[in-house]
Amino acid sequence: MAITISRTDYDELWRACNPAPLVSSHSGYCEQIEVVPEQFGEGYIQFIQLREINLALFNYQLHHDLYIRDEVFGAAWEFGFNLSGNCSGKHTGENFIEWGAYEGEGTWITYANDPVYKVDVHLEAPDALFQLITETLEELPVEIRQHIEDCNRNCFDEINVITPAMRSPLEQIFNCPFQGKTKQIYLESKCLELIALKLEQIKATERSPGTLCLLKPDDVDRIYVAEKILKANLDHPPSLMELARQISLNDYKLKVGFQQVFGTTVFGYLHQHRMETARQLLTERRMNVREAAQAVGYANQSHFAAAFRKQFGVNPKAYVIKGKIGLGL
């Protein structure tokens, strides 16, 4: 079953469900949380107004596929990151830029097969980005550079995959440990980090035009299964050949396809996820250094410490001590 609704009726249901949305104002920023109407699903969208940046955090699950009919016009200066969820032509694991003026009719579809877990970074004015990247503008592809310089052009989309480097600030935004002015500075820095990573991805794509093999939708699904297998077996990961066998792909297509989907090698991804998992275990004080090392597959604690230091610039023991001091323990 699917729900089809006009944008006007959709917005009215949101207003009726959130007659007095939870709003909190702080020095330098404001946040508002709106819950999803029960007719559609459950969860929330959180809007955070920062300096020249509107940050939107989506965390909800639909009961049914949702089709919104709309007549739209305006302008978008947005970077989006779909950690999970298939919305308006963007899918799980994809990031995108929408930039420029738009108008016309359309149907915006959000599917109920995956929970929606995403971050949108909206710039209030296009010149905010232009001022940030003036010195590196010449390094961007011609089409994107022209759109940034002339914001009155028709809107364009640029879609790519979320890289492991992007996942860390995305999760940190959702789990921001600060309040007040510190939270504002922290979130702004993470938004700028995401913008920088996205622009670097665009430049890298331009330098290395697509020579990779074409992947069928079923191949992409299998590569996402491979990712889940790696995450579930950090302590004893399968070999490349074994992983390929488990997802019924040959090892070449797995290697090339994984690089294409995730922007890194299979074991480059595994290493980064191991380090990030270990960091979370230490941050949440659920494990000591030895236990965290074993949990992510390191039998040798000194090898783990070296890898952790290379990834985060600090020894794991020093990281734990620093965290305790910050918490006043």
Short mmCIF file of the C-alpha atoms (twelve columns), coordinates in Angstrom:
data_MODEL
# 
_entry.id   MODEL 
# 
loop_
_atom_site.group_PDB 
_atom_site.id 
_atom_site.type_symbol 
_atom_site.label_atom_id 
_atom_site.label_alt_id 
_atom_site.label_comp_id 
_atom_site.label_asym_id 
_atom_site.label_seq_id 
_atom_site.Cartn_x 
_atom_site.Cartn_y 
_atom_site.Cartn_z 
_atom_site.pdbx_PDB_model_num 
ATOM 1   C CA . MET A 1   0.000  0.000   0.000   1 
ATOM 2   C CA . ALA A 2   1.218  3.509   -0.813  1 
ATOM 3   C CA . ILE A 3   -0.016 6.938   0.272   1 
ATOM 4   C CA . THR A 4   -0.385 9.683   -2.340  1 
ATOM 5   C CA . ILE A 5   -0.946 13.233  -1.102  1 
ATOM 6   C CA . SER A 6   -0.527 16.813  -2.287  1 
ATOM 7   C CA . ARG A 7   2.197  18.999  -0.807  1 
ATOM 8   C CA . THR A 8   -0.461 21.325  0.636   1 
ATOM 9   C CA . ASP A 9   -2.258 18.513  2.473   1 
ATOM 10  C CA . TYR A 10  1.047  16.992  3.555   1 
ATOM 11  C CA . ASP A 11  2.233  20.266  5.101   1 
ATOM 12  C CA . GLU A 12  -1.128 20.735  6.812   1 
ATOM 13  C CA . LEU A 13  -0.884 17.314  8.473   1 
ATOM 14  C CA . TRP A 14  2.599  18.191  9.747   1 
ATOM 15  C CA . ARG A 15  1.310  21.479  11.201  1 
ATOM 16  C CA . ALA A 16  -1.652 19.720  12.846  1 
ATOM 17  C CA . CYS A 17  0.670  17.130  14.360  1 
ATOM 18  C CA . ASN A 18  3.075  19.813  15.613  1 
ATOM 19  C CA . PRO A 19  0.902  22.730  16.770  1 
ATOM 20  C CA . ALA A 20  3.587  23.737  19.262  1 
ATOM 21  C CA . PRO A 21  6.858  22.120  18.138  1 
ATOM 22  C CA . LEU A 22  9.604  21.739  20.686  1 
ATOM 23  C CA . VAL A 23  11.802 24.796  20.214  1 
ATOM 24  C CA . SER A 24  14.903 25.751  22.170  1 
ATOM 25  C CA . SER A 25  16.947 28.887  21.597  1 
ATOM 26  C CA . HIS A 26  20.564 29.358  22.566  1 
ATOM 27  C CA . SER A 27  23.193 31.988  22.070  1 
ATOM 28  C CA . GLY A 28  23.921 31.858  18.347  1 
ATOM 29  C CA . TYR A 29  21.530 29.117  17.251  1 
ATOM 30  C CA . CYS A 30  18.016 27.711  17.537  1 
ATOM 31  C CA . GLU A 31  16.699 24.146  17.294  1 
ATOM 32  C CA . GLN A 32  13.240 22.749  16.632  1 
ATOM 33  C CA . ILE A 33  11.979 19.160  16.683  1 
ATOM 34  C CA . GLU A 34  8.882  18.033  14.779  1 
ATOM 35  C CA . VAL A 35  7.433  14.521  15.052  1 
ATOM 36  C CA . VAL A 36  6.215  12.586  12.032  1 
ATOM 37  C CA . PRO A 37  2.386  12.426  11.709  1 
ATOM 38  C CA . GLU A 38  1.198  9.006   12.821  1 
ATOM 39  C CA . GLN A 39  -0.603 8.534   9.477   1 
ATOM 40  C CA . PHE A 40  2.814  8.351   7.825   1 
ATOM 41  C CA . GLY A 41  5.110  6.723   10.352  1 
ATOM 42  C CA . GLU A 42  7.076  7.410   13.526  1 
ATOM 43  C CA . GLY A 43  10.166 9.429   14.353  1 
ATOM 44  C CA . TYR A 44  11.192 13.053  14.001  1 
ATOM 45  C CA . ILE A 45  12.954 15.751  12.017  1 
ATOM 46  C CA . GLN A 46  15.230 18.135  13.919  1 
ATOM 47  C CA . PHE A 47  15.972 21.573  12.474  1 
ATOM 48  C CA . ILE A 48  18.988 23.497  13.778  1 
ATOM 49  C CA . GLN A 49  19.565 27.099  12.690  1 
ATOM 50  C CA . LEU A 50  23.276 27.958  12.760  1 
ATOM 51  C CA . ARG A 51  25.177 30.911  11.324  1 
ATOM 52  C CA . GLU A 52  24.452 30.880  7.573   1 
ATOM 53  C CA . ILE A 53  23.648 27.150  7.794   1 
ATOM 54  C CA . ASN A 54  20.316 25.392  8.305   1 
ATOM 55  C CA . LEU A 55  20.962 21.846  9.506   1 
ATOM 56  C CA . ALA A 56  18.215 19.214  9.241   1 
ATOM 57  C CA . LEU A 57  18.460 15.777  10.888  1 
ATOM 58  C CA . PHE A 58  15.979 13.113  9.744   1 
ATOM 59  C CA . ASN A 59  15.316 10.039  11.886  1 
ATOM 60  C CA . TYR A 60  12.049 8.264   11.104  1 
ATOM 61  C CA . GLN A 61  10.416 5.169   9.619   1 
ATOM 62  C CA . LEU A 62  7.405  5.265   7.293   1 
ATOM 63  C CA . HIS A 63  4.550  2.746   7.506   1 
ATOM 64  C CA . HIS A 64  3.957  2.877   3.725   1 
ATOM 65  C CA . ASP A 65  5.607  4.341   0.638   1 
ATOM 66  C CA . LEU A 66  4.791  8.059   0.432   1 
ATOM 67  C CA . TYR A 67  4.136  9.946   -2.835  1 
ATOM 68  C CA . ILE A 68  3.926  13.743  -2.507  1 
ATOM 69  C CA . ARG A 69  2.568  15.639  -5.533  1 
ATOM 70  C CA . ASP A 70  4.054  19.097  -5.706  1 
ATOM 71  C CA . GLU A 71  4.314  22.266  -7.771  1 
ATOM 72  C CA . VAL A 72  7.646  23.718  -6.797  1 
ATOM 73  C CA . PHE A 73  9.704  26.800  -7.444  1 
ATOM 74  C CA . GLY A 74  12.565 28.423  -5.591  1 
ATOM 75  C CA . ALA A 75  16.264 27.727  -5.102  1 
ATOM 76  C CA . ALA A 76  18.356 25.114  -3.320  1 
ATOM 77  C CA . TRP A 77  21.894 25.328  -1.998  1 
ATOM 78  C CA . GLU A 78  22.132 22.021  -0.208  1 
ATOM 79  C CA . PHE A 79  24.486 19.164  0.633   1 
ATOM 80  C CA . GLY A 80  22.658 15.968  1.634   1 
ATOM 81  C CA . PHE A 81  23.838 12.676  3.129   1 
ATOM 82  C CA . ASN A 82  21.495 9.644   3.143   1 
ATOM 83  C CA . LEU A 83  22.932 7.253   5.702   1 
ATOM 84  C CA . SER A 84  19.720 5.268   5.317   1 
ATOM 85  C CA . GLY A 85  16.537 5.788   3.355   1 
ATOM 86  C CA . ASN A 86  15.391 6.141   -0.249  1 
ATOM 87  C CA . CYS A 87  14.016 9.664   -0.713  1 
ATOM 88  C CA . SER A 88  13.367 11.762  -3.839  1 
ATOM 89  C CA . GLY A 89  15.683 9.752   -6.038  1 
ATOM 90  C CA . LYS A 90  18.512 9.521   -3.497  1 
ATOM 91  C CA . HIS A 91  19.259 6.155   -1.937  1 
ATOM 92  C CA . THR A 92  20.842 4.596   1.125   1 
ATOM 93  C CA . GLY A 93  24.564 5.337   1.235   1 
ATOM 94  C CA . GLU A 94  24.453 8.284   -1.191  1 
ATOM 95  C CA . ASN A 95  25.361 11.942  -0.798  1 
ATOM 96  C CA . PHE A 96  24.380 14.759  -3.108  1 
ATOM 97  C CA . ILE A 97  24.521 18.440  -3.964  1 
ATOM 98  C CA . GLU A 98  21.430 20.316  -5.126  1 
ATOM 99  C CA . TRP A 99  22.366 23.757  -6.398  1 
ATOM 100 C CA . GLY A 100 20.469 26.484  -8.264  1 
ATOM 101 C CA . ALA A 101 16.953 27.635  -9.184  1 
ATOM 102 C CA . TYR A 102 14.100 25.203  -9.867  1 
ATOM 103 C CA . GLU A 103 10.445 25.220  -10.875 1 
ATOM 104 C CA . GLY A 104 7.847  22.804  -12.198 1 
ATOM 105 C CA . GLU A 105 5.683  19.869  -11.119 1 
ATOM 106 C CA . GLY A 106 6.814  16.586  -9.684  1 
ATOM 107 C CA . THR A 107 6.140  13.672  -7.366  1 
ATOM 108 C CA . TRP A 108 8.552  13.177  -4.497  1 
ATOM 109 C CA . ILE A 109 8.726  9.569   -3.311  1 
ATOM 110 C CA . THR A 110 9.994  8.245   0.012   1 
ATOM 111 C CA . TYR A 111 10.008 4.453   0.325   1 
ATOM 112 C CA . ALA A 112 9.162  2.576   3.513   1 
ATOM 113 C CA . ASN A 113 11.677 -0.238  2.982   1 
ATOM 114 C CA . ASP A 114 14.448 1.502   4.972   1 
ATOM 115 C CA . PRO A 115 14.321 3.914   7.925   1 
ATOM 116 C CA . VAL A 116 15.180 7.487   6.937   1 
ATOM 117 C CA . TYR A 117 18.385 8.526   8.679   1 
ATOM 118 C CA . LYS A 118 19.974 11.501  6.937   1 
ATOM 119 C CA . VAL A 119 21.643 14.875  7.309   1 
ATOM 120 C CA . ASP A 120 20.926 17.910  5.118   1 
ATOM 121 C CA . VAL A 121 23.191 20.958  5.205   1 
ATOM 122 C CA . HIS A 122 21.392 23.978  3.688   1 
ATOM 123 C CA . LEU A 123 23.280 27.203  3.042   1 
ATOM 124 C CA . GLU A 124 21.198 30.351  3.506   1 
ATOM 125 C CA . ALA A 125 22.860 32.057  0.538   1 
ATOM 126 C CA . PRO A 126 25.017 30.700  -2.289  1 
ATOM 127 C CA . ASP A 127 27.774 33.248  -1.756  1 
ATOM 128 C CA . ALA A 128 28.442 31.652  1.654   1 
ATOM 129 C CA . LEU A 129 30.006 28.679  -0.126  1 
ATOM 130 C CA . PHE A 130 31.607 30.859  -2.780  1 
ATOM 131 C CA . GLN A 131 33.479 32.814  -0.089  1 
ATOM 132 C CA . LEU A 132 34.664 29.597  1.532   1 
ATOM 133 C CA . ILE A 133 36.129 28.000  -1.578  1 
ATOM 134 C CA . THR A 134 37.196 30.941  -3.761  1 
ATOM 135 C CA . GLU A 135 40.833 29.820  -3.768  1 
ATOM 136 C CA . THR A 136 40.011 26.238  -4.804  1 
ATOM 137 C CA . LEU A 137 37.146 27.015  -7.169  1 
ATOM 138 C CA . GLU A 138 39.338 26.465  -10.236 1 
ATOM 139 C CA . GLU A 139 39.944 22.874  -9.126  1 
ATOM 140 C CA . LEU A 140 36.251 21.936  -9.413  1 
ATOM 141 C CA . PRO A 141 34.655 20.534  -12.583 1 
ATOM 142 C CA . VAL A 142 33.609 23.247  -15.035 1 
ATOM 143 C CA . GLU A 143 29.862 22.606  -14.769 1 
ATOM 144 C CA . ILE A 144 29.821 22.730  -10.978 1 
ATOM 145 C CA . ARG A 145 32.092 25.772  -10.890 1 
ATOM 146 C CA . GLN A 146 29.747 27.604  -13.257 1 
ATOM 147 C CA . HIS A 147 26.721 26.761  -11.127 1 
ATOM 148 C CA . ILE A 148 28.427 27.974  -7.950  1 
ATOM 149 C CA . GLU A 149 29.453 31.211  -9.615  1 
ATOM 150 C CA . ASP A 150 26.020 31.804  -11.184 1 
ATOM 151 C CA . CYS A 151 23.328 30.729  -8.710  1 
ATOM 152 C CA . ASN A 152 20.521 31.702  -11.129 1 
ATOM 153 C CA . ARG A 153 21.195 28.711  -13.355 1 
ATOM 154 C CA . ASN A 154 18.718 25.836  -13.346 1 
ATOM 155 C CA . CYS A 155 19.146 23.493  -10.397 1 
ATOM 156 C CA . PHE A 156 21.431 20.512  -10.877 1 
ATOM 157 C CA . ASP A 157 22.083 17.380  -8.800  1 
ATOM 158 C CA . GLU A 158 25.451 15.723  -8.244  1 
ATOM 159 C CA . ILE A 159 25.142 12.317  -6.557  1 
ATOM 160 C CA . ASN A 160 27.889 10.068  -5.213  1 
ATOM 161 C CA . VAL A 161 28.477 7.602   -2.381  1 
ATOM 162 C CA . ILE A 162 29.005 8.415   1.290   1 
ATOM 163 C CA . THR A 163 32.636 7.621   2.081   1 
ATOM 164 C CA . PRO A 164 33.884 6.215   5.400   1 
ATOM 165 C CA . ALA A 165 35.502 9.609   6.085   1 
ATOM 166 C CA . MET A 166 32.058 11.241  5.823   1 
ATOM 167 C CA . ARG A 167 30.366 8.733   8.121   1 
ATOM 168 C CA . SER A 168 32.319 9.854   11.170  1 
ATOM 169 C CA . PRO A 169 31.179 13.539  11.189  1 
ATOM 170 C CA . LEU A 170 27.654 12.438  10.239  1 
ATOM 171 C CA . GLU A 171 27.390 10.199  13.286  1 
ATOM 172 C CA . GLN A 172 29.041 12.891  15.427  1 
ATOM 173 C CA . ILE A 173 26.356 15.379  14.351  1 
ATOM 174 C CA . PHE A 174 23.602 12.988  15.436  1 
ATOM 175 C CA . ASN A 175 25.378 12.285  18.726  1 
ATOM 176 C CA . CYS A 176 26.684 15.755  19.590  1 
ATOM 177 C CA . PRO A 177 27.764 15.662  23.273  1 
ATOM 178 C CA . PHE A 178 27.707 19.447  23.811  1 
ATOM 179 C CA . GLN A 179 25.200 22.180  24.602  1 
ATOM 180 C CA . GLY A 180 25.007 25.935  24.186  1 
ATOM 181 C CA . LYS A 181 27.706 27.852  22.341  1 
ATOM 182 C CA . THR A 182 29.998 24.833  22.270  1 
ATOM 183 C CA . LYS A 183 27.321 22.847  20.444  1 
ATOM 184 C CA . GLN A 184 26.949 25.612  17.856  1 
ATOM 185 C CA . ILE A 185 30.695 25.695  17.148  1 
ATOM 186 C CA . TYR A 186 30.893 21.885  17.077  1 
ATOM 187 C CA . LEU A 187 27.993 21.453  14.635  1 
ATOM 188 C CA . GLU A 188 29.201 24.250  12.358  1 
ATOM 189 C CA . SER A 189 32.642 22.652  12.203  1 
ATOM 190 C CA . LYS A 190 31.127 19.263  11.298  1 
ATOM 191 C CA . CYS A 191 28.990 20.827  8.553   1 
ATOM 192 C CA . LEU A 192 32.068 22.517  7.090   1 
ATOM 193 C CA . GLU A 193 33.980 19.230  7.338   1 
ATOM 194 C CA . LEU A 194 31.247 17.478  5.341   1 
ATOM 195 C CA . ILE A 195 31.257 20.222  2.702   1 
ATOM 196 C CA . ALA A 196 35.044 19.945  2.404   1 
ATOM 197 C CA . LEU A 197 34.904 16.147  2.057   1 
ATOM 198 C CA . LYS A 198 32.181 16.406  -0.588  1 
ATOM 199 C CA . LEU A 199 34.132 18.969  -2.618  1 
ATOM 200 C CA . GLU A 200 37.266 16.812  -2.410  1 
ATOM 201 C CA . GLN A 201 35.217 13.855  -3.641  1 
ATOM 202 C CA . ILE A 202 34.035 15.891  -6.635  1 
ATOM 203 C CA . LYS A 203 37.611 16.933  -7.456  1 
ATOM 204 C CA . ALA A 204 38.845 13.336  -7.150  1 
ATOM 205 C CA . THR A 205 36.068 12.107  -9.437  1 
ATOM 206 C CA . GLU A 206 37.028 14.717  -12.020 1 
ATOM 207 C CA . ARG A 207 40.680 13.672  -11.850 1 
ATOM 208 C CA . SER A 208 39.783 9.994   -12.214 1 
ATOM 209 C CA . PRO A 209 36.873 9.753   -14.649 1 
ATOM 210 C CA . GLY A 210 34.757 6.637   -14.449 1 
ATOM 211 C CA . THR A 211 36.661 3.699   -15.845 1 
ATOM 212 C CA . LEU A 212 35.228 1.239   -13.348 1 
ATOM 213 C CA . CYS A 213 33.007 -1.656  -14.328 1 
ATOM 214 C CA . LEU A 214 29.289 -1.064  -14.624 1 
ATOM 215 C CA . LEU A 215 27.387 -2.470  -11.663 1 
ATOM 216 C CA . LYS A 216 23.900 -3.880  -11.928 1 
ATOM 217 C CA . PRO A 217 21.432 -3.029  -9.111  1 
ATOM 218 C CA . ASP A 218 21.785 -6.621  -7.871  1 
ATOM 219 C CA . ASP A 219 25.586 -6.220  -7.740  1 
ATOM 220 C CA . VAL A 220 25.211 -3.071  -5.623  1 
ATOM 221 C CA . ASP A 221 22.852 -4.913  -3.256  1 
ATOM 222 C CA . ARG A 222 25.421 -7.699  -2.863  1 
ATOM 223 C CA . ILE A 223 28.178 -5.188  -2.107  1 
ATOM 224 C CA . TYR A 224 26.034 -3.679  0.662   1 
ATOM 225 C CA . VAL A 225 25.611 -7.220  2.023   1 
ATOM 226 C CA . ALA A 226 29.413 -7.514  2.006   1 
ATOM 227 C CA . GLU A 227 29.598 -4.312  4.053   1 
ATOM 228 C CA . LYS A 228 27.189 -5.803  6.628   1 
ATOM 229 C CA . ILE A 229 29.259 -8.993  6.815   1 
ATOM 230 C CA . LEU A 230 32.421 -6.971  7.491   1 
ATOM 231 C CA . LYS A 231 30.714 -4.935  10.221  1 
ATOM 232 C CA . ALA A 232 29.377 -8.089  11.872  1 
ATOM 233 C CA . ASN A 233 32.794 -9.784  11.878  1 
ATOM 234 C CA . LEU A 234 35.283 -7.118  12.938  1 
ATOM 235 C CA . ASP A 235 37.113 -9.570  15.188  1 
ATOM 236 C CA . HIS A 236 37.347 -12.355 12.553  1 
ATOM 237 C CA . PRO A 237 36.733 -10.842 9.098   1 
ATOM 238 C CA . PRO A 238 36.551 -13.181 6.091   1 
ATOM 239 C CA . SER A 239 39.239 -13.162 3.439   1 
ATOM 240 C CA . LEU A 240 38.507 -11.341 0.200   1 
ATOM 241 C CA . MET A 241 37.860 -14.637 -1.606  1 
ATOM 242 C CA . GLU A 242 35.599 -15.876 1.183   1 
ATOM 243 C CA . LEU A 243 33.680 -12.601 1.253   1 
ATOM 244 C CA . ALA A 244 33.203 -12.771 -2.523  1 
ATOM 245 C CA . ARG A 245 31.949 -16.342 -2.204  1 
ATOM 246 C CA . GLN A 246 29.470 -15.371 0.526   1 
ATOM 247 C CA . ILE A 247 27.855 -12.690 -1.647  1 
ATOM 248 C CA . SER A 248 28.118 -14.681 -4.907  1 
ATOM 249 C CA . LEU A 249 30.358 -12.234 -6.771  1 
ATOM 250 C CA . ASN A 250 33.795 -12.857 -8.209  1 
ATOM 251 C CA . ASP A 251 36.635 -11.242 -6.278  1 
ATOM 252 C CA . TYR A 252 37.435 -8.733  -9.061  1 
ATOM 253 C CA . LYS A 253 33.889 -7.360  -9.179  1 
ATOM 254 C CA . LEU A 254 33.849 -7.231  -5.367  1 
ATOM 255 C CA . LYS A 255 37.110 -5.233  -5.251  1 
ATOM 256 C CA . VAL A 256 36.224 -2.844  -8.046  1 
ATOM 257 C CA . GLY A 257 32.567 -2.541  -7.051  1 
ATOM 258 C CA . PHE A 258 33.368 -1.938  -3.379  1 
ATOM 259 C CA . GLN A 259 35.715 0.878   -4.352  1 
ATOM 260 C CA . GLN A 260 33.003 2.297   -6.595  1 
ATOM 261 C CA . VAL A 261 30.252 2.142   -3.953  1 
ATOM 262 C CA . PHE A 262 32.224 3.120   -0.834  1 
ATOM 263 C CA . GLY A 263 35.161 5.078   -2.230  1 
ATOM 264 C CA . THR A 264 37.750 2.829   -0.585  1 
ATOM 265 C CA . THR A 265 39.043 -0.746  -0.672  1 
ATOM 266 C CA . VAL A 266 37.354 -3.587  1.193   1 
ATOM 267 C CA . PHE A 267 40.020 -3.715  3.874   1 
ATOM 268 C CA . GLY A 268 40.517 0.043   3.906   1 
ATOM 269 C CA . TYR A 269 36.846 0.235   4.871   1 
ATOM 270 C CA . LEU A 270 37.278 -2.573  7.406   1 
ATOM 271 C CA . HIS A 271 40.219 -0.764  9.030   1 
ATOM 272 C CA . GLN A 272 38.381 2.557   9.309   1 
ATOM 273 C CA . HIS A 273 35.283 0.893   10.743  1 
ATOM 274 C CA . ARG A 274 37.396 -1.028  13.250  1 
ATOM 275 C CA . MET A 275 39.035 2.179   14.437  1 
ATOM 276 C CA . GLU A 276 35.753 4.085   14.652  1 
ATOM 277 C CA . THR A 277 34.101 1.210   16.558  1 
ATOM 278 C CA . ALA A 278 37.017 1.068   18.986  1 
ATOM 279 C CA . ARG A 279 36.821 4.847   19.494  1 
ATOM 280 C CA . GLN A 280 33.118 4.586   20.317  1 
ATOM 281 C CA . LEU A 281 33.704 1.729   22.760  1 
ATOM 282 C CA . LEU A 282 36.337 3.796   24.561  1 
ATOM 283 C CA . THR A 283 34.300 7.011   24.454  1 
ATOM 284 C CA . GLU A 284 31.264 5.332   25.979  1 
ATOM 285 C CA . ARG A 285 33.545 3.688   28.591  1 
ATOM 286 C CA . ARG A 286 32.026 0.290   27.827  1 
ATOM 287 C CA . MET A 287 35.482 -1.301  27.463  1 
ATOM 288 C CA . ASN A 288 39.071 -0.679  28.440  1 
ATOM 289 C CA . VAL A 289 41.825 -0.518  25.816  1 
ATOM 290 C CA . ARG A 290 42.593 -4.234  25.864  1 
ATOM 291 C CA . GLU A 291 38.931 -5.201  25.541  1 
ATOM 292 C CA . ALA A 292 38.327 -2.683  22.735  1 
ATOM 293 C CA . ALA A 293 41.359 -3.995  20.836  1 
ATOM 294 C CA . GLN A 294 40.075 -7.568  21.069  1 
ATOM 295 C CA . ALA A 295 36.534 -6.529  20.113  1 
ATOM 296 C CA . VAL A 296 37.741 -5.144  16.775  1 
ATOM 297 C CA . GLY A 297 40.088 -8.020  15.978  1 
ATOM 298 C CA . TYR A 298 43.503 -6.998  17.374  1 
ATOM 299 C CA . ALA A 299 45.217 -9.755  19.360  1 
ATOM 300 C CA . ASN A 300 48.299 -7.559  19.812  1 
ATOM 301 C CA . GLN A 301 47.533 -4.471  21.913  1 
ATOM 302 C CA . SER A 302 50.618 -2.577  20.700  1 
ATOM 303 C CA . HIS A 303 49.556 -3.067  17.067  1 
ATOM 304 C CA . PHE A 304 46.113 -1.746  17.993  1 
ATOM 305 C CA . ALA A 305 47.638 1.280   19.744  1 
ATOM 306 C CA . ALA A 306 49.767 2.077   16.682  1 
ATOM 307 C CA . ALA A 307 46.764 1.850   14.355  1 
ATOM 308 C CA . PHE A 308 44.620 3.958   16.697  1 
ATOM 309 C CA . ARG A 309 47.328 6.608   16.992  1 
ATOM 310 C CA . LYS A 310 47.715 6.762   13.208  1 
ATOM 311 C CA . GLN A 311 43.955 7.153   12.758  1 
ATOM 312 C CA . PHE A 312 43.199 9.663   15.531  1 
ATOM 313 C CA . GLY A 313 46.563 11.217  16.392  1 
ATOM 314 C CA . VAL A 314 46.548 10.019  20.010  1 
ATOM 315 C CA . ASN A 315 47.214 6.770   21.881  1 
ATOM 316 C CA . PRO A 316 44.064 4.939   23.034  1 
ATOM 317 C CA . LYS A 317 45.060 5.207   26.712  1 
ATOM 318 C CA . ALA A 318 45.622 8.950   26.367  1 
ATOM 319 C CA . TYR A 319 42.278 9.192   24.565  1 
ATOM 320 C CA . VAL A 320 40.512 7.508   27.495  1 
ATOM 321 C CA . ILE A 321 42.241 9.753   30.049  1 
ATOM 322 C CA . LYS A 322 41.373 12.856  28.011  1 
ATOM 323 C CA . GLY A 323 37.727 11.753  27.904  1 
ATOM 324 C CA . LYS A 324 37.597 11.262  31.660  1 
ATOM 325 C CA . ILE A 325 39.088 14.709  32.283  1 
ATOM 326 C CA . GLY A 326 36.562 16.274  29.915  1 
ATOM 327 C CA . LEU A 327 33.753 14.600  31.873  1 
ATOM 328 C CA . GLY A 328 35.208 15.716  35.192  1 
ATOM 329 C CA . LEU A 329 35.817 12.166  36.373  1 
# 
